[in-house]
Amino acid sequence: MRNTNVLISGASVAGTTLAYWLHRNGFTPTVVERAPEIREGGYKIDIRGAALTVVERMVPLDEIRRLRTDVQGASVVDATGRRVASMDGDTFGGREHGDAEIMRGDLNRLLYELTKDEVEYVFDDSIAALTSLSDGVEVTFASGTKRRFDLVIGADGLHSNTRALAFGDEAKYVRDLGYHVSIFSVPNHLELDRWELTYVGPGRTALTYSTAQDIGAKAMFLFETGSQRFDHRDQAMQQRALADAYAGEGWEIPRLLDGMGGAPDFYFDSLSQVHMDSWSTGRVALVGDAAYAASPASGQGTSLALVGAFVLAGELAAAKGDFEAAFGGYEERMRPFVAKNQALGPANIKRMVLRSKGQVRMSMIMLGLMAKLPGRDRLLAKVTAPIQKAATAISLESY
């Protein structure tokens, strides 16, 4: 086997999954992570379709079930807090069969625990420069350390540092959908018990929920921004932008926003996708959001990370380290799957954030009527069918 010494940039789901499968297949992965420790927190995510198969090959499904959010249901509320419509958690989340909903941070912690004793993790550091060699890549780290690796894989998210160093400025690849999202922990002042409440206003949606794994709650805000941009590193500016976007909104919005100042896990970013003609250049390749972010609106970002990491590791093993053949096989297998899942984002966000007061009023009327229909589950199944179809749009090899 050739080219077994692999550096992975990023210790989130794509990076830890890739580290697991590379090690299983005889490679020696090293993971570098900018954060001082494994990242916790984050939003609840669904593991479905092919991604569920990948996870089941790594850990017993019972272990995943133990970490499930166990959200029992969801309600849409109006400005007064009146529950316009309610439904069970699986129906609301578009889940079926063995689909599992867990917190992103819990999944990442589980994957890290699977690999930490066998894989080298370098925290509180990042890649500063990449120099191509005839037989590898010389990596200069922000700490000043220099090391040589056979291959470098960027698994470092939407604003990938690896992609910027190897492929150029992100403006060439990142396509904003015209919306921003913010997520953070808040006190459970509504005393929710594994329940989710969603409020919809013109151009902005807000929700809060509690899970079985957390005594507190989470708040999420989705709002239309058009071509407006915010520095993804300037948290103070982000919090001002979020407060301005929801100024004057009713329901529980002011109390939820009060929680962002002290939230240890405040997150704010654009809803964007990454589109690239190639996910590799020389001995450097990308996986997960760094290569093909579908945006949180797709509901499939974590699934793409899990499946992409599994396929990339498998193709490298099948090619016995011939990285050119492996990278080509990886793209050939993943591109149709990625295309189907990325298509979900723009379609979903238009249903999640309504543009006018008229659309909001009509939506509230339709939801109220649907809640009373005996066949509502069948109607909702038609709405969620595209995500199930996209989630299963790839056949996984055993490698």
Secondary structure, DSSP 4 states (H G I P E B T S, - for coil): ----EEEEE--SHHHHHHHHHHHHTT-EEEEEESSSS------EEEE-HHHHHHHHTTS-HHHHHHTB----EEEEE-TT--EEEEEEHHHHHT--TT-EEEEHHHHHHHHHHHHTTTSEEEES--EEEEEEETTEEEEEETTS-EEEESEEEE---TT-HHHHHHH--GGGTEEEEEEEEEEEEE--TT--SSEEEEEEETTEEEEEE--TT-SSEEEEEEEE-TT----TT-HHHHHHHHHHHTTT--TTHHHHHHTTTT-TT-EEEEEEEE--S-SEETTEEE-THHHH---GGGS-HHHHHHHHHHHHHHHHHHTTT-HHHHHHHHHHHHHHHHHHHHTHHHHHHHHHS--SHHHHHHHHHHHHHHHH-TTHHHHHHHHHHHHHHHHT-SPPP--
